[in-house]
Amino acid sequence: MFRHGIAPRQRPPPGKAMLDSVRVRLTLWYTAVLAVVLVALSLITYFIFWQSTVQRTDVNLAELSNAFLTTLDAEISDQSGPDAFKLAGQVAVTEHRFRDHVFAIFDAKGNLVVSSQDVPLAAPAIDSVPAGLLSSDSFQRFLNASSRSERFFGKVRSNKAGYRAFARHFSSGGKAGTLVILQSLHAQQEMLGEVTVTFAWVIPIALLLASVGGYFLARKSLAPVVAMSSQAGRIGAANLHERLAVQNDRDELGHLARSFNSLLDRLSQSFERQQRFMADASHELRTPVAILRGEAEVALSQQARSPEEYRESLGVLHHEAERLTHIVEDLFTLTRADAGQYPLQPRDFYLDELVGECVHSARTLALAKKICLNFEEASESPIRADESLLRRMILNLLDNAIKYTSEGGRVTVTCRGRDEEYTVSITDTGGGIPADLQSRIFERFFRADKARSRVENDGGGAGLGLSISRWIAEAHHGRLELTRSDSIGSTFTAYLPVGPSPPRSSD
């Protein structure tokens, strides 16, 4: 009886459990294919051997008929009288009598003139000739069939083996007749039987040896897979740095191990990015939350405060709430983008006009830092895309350029058409990005210069603007690149396709 109605785990039958092994299945498949090949080869060999035996028998019968008729012609010329034909036939039969052969001469009317059965054999034949062989139904059918052809081969059934029969029409001494030679197939049947028995023994032994050898070969070949499986089963989050051993990097198993190691590398990098993302997100959210909480506690701790002090505290709370809202919205945007749940809303507009509007909106920020913001005139650039997302990308790039450009610097914006794509470039005169950090500039929450990190009231962001901008470019089948960064400034360039592209969500 089992408690709580839980049924015991049923074990698979032994036969099914055995078939679950790849080694056993490979061995069975190999043995089955080998069995089919051996059986087919045996049948083909048997057929060729049988056909060769039949051909040799037919050639032998034809040669015997030539020699017999030559003797018959010679004897007829030596004989005289009404029974000369019969006497010559008896002499010819006596001279050409062989074991397991039957000679018979028939006249033009089909009557038997003479046969080897009329002449006793000195030694007994291996397969004694039945007394009624020449009068049997099988022989009569063969004799009737031979009348339609000058030379005719066939088979006469008798006893177990039967006879191979050859009939030939001839004319000798002015008389026409038919010569029939029968050769016993007993020897051929015995030989073919020995071949069959040999195959019956050789094929099972060969399959048994091949199965045992195939199993050990499959076991040896799959041993690295078992080792890799065991090693992979021990890899977890705590030892994600471990990799599978590659014994031979040129074979399929080596390719499998390398592919699995590459997968582990990507998982490790993704795991590290996720951990860093969570840590950075917690850090970015903790600061505004701490300010909100601290400012609220200060406001509540004092019994009597002037309206101006309350307004100042509410202003700080509002500013940090806006900053916190912006961070949360950016995180939500990236989360939906990663999940492919941010559909685009494309429409037709002019990219140069959109860039001009964004430059105009950013002039206030530039004037506050006494930065010269210049937009080079561009030709008409029609495009079909999500206008709101492209606006957000351009504003993010402008905000980033203005933020990290020193007071009195310059930011230049260009919009050009090149080949099959538009290029929007934003160049600043900031301090540039170190070469060893340029590959990470689009990572989330990453800042190239920790001194640029946000402090209170500096207006800095959370390090998500470039990540969102790159996703927007890729969502439009384009790309965003850091095309130049040195001590005199940096240039970010967005490449967007000219023609209308089908809308898609982020992958």
Sequence and secondary structure as in RCSB ss.txt:
>XXXX:A:sequence
MFRHGIAPRQRPPPGKAMLDSVRVRLTLWYTAVLAVVLVALSLITYFIFWQSTVQRTDVNLAELSNAFLTTLDAE
ISDQSGPDAFKLAGQVAVTEHRFRDHVFAIFDAKGNLVVSSQDVPLAAPAIDSVPAGLLSSDSFQRFLNASSRSE
RFFGKVRSNKAGYRAFARHFSSGGKAGTLVILQSLHAQQEMLGEVTVTFAWVIPIALLLASVGGYFLARKSLAPV
VAMSSQAGRIGAANLHERLAVQNDRDELGHLARSFNSLLDRLSQSFERQQRFMADASHELRTPVAILRGEAEVAL
SQQARSPEEYRESLGVLHHEAERLTHIVEDLFTLTRADAGQYPLQPRDFYLDELVGECVHSARTLALAKKICLNF
EEASESPIRADESLLRRMILNLLDNAIKYTSEGGRVTVTCRGRDEEYTVSITDTGGGIPADLQSRIFERFFRADK
ARSRVENDGGGAGLGLSISRWIAEAHHGRLELTRSDSIGSTFTAYLPVGPSPPRSSD
>XXXX:A:secstr
  GGG        HHHHHHT HHHHHHHHHHHHHHHHHHHHHHHHHHHHHHHHHHHHHHHHHHHHHHHHHHHHHH
HHH  STTHHHHHHHHHHHHT  TTEEEEEEETTS EEEEGGGS  SS  SS   TTSTTSHHHHHHHHHHTTSS
EEEEEE  TTT EEEEEEEEEETTEEEEEEEEEE HHHHHHHHHHHHHHHHHHHHHHHHHHHHHHHHHHHHHHHH
HHHHHHHHH  STTTT     S TTSHHHHHHHHHHHHHHHHHHHHHHHHHHHHHHHHHHHHHHHHHHHHHHHHH
H S   HHHHHHHHHHHHHHHHHHHHHHHHHHHHHHHHTT      EEEEHHHHHHHHHHHHHHHHHHTT EEEE
      EEEE HHHHHHHHHHHHHHHHHTS TT EEEEEEEEETTEEEEEEEE S    GGGGGGTTSTT  S G
GGS  TTS    S HHHHHHHHHHHTT EEEEEEEETTEEEEEEEEESS        
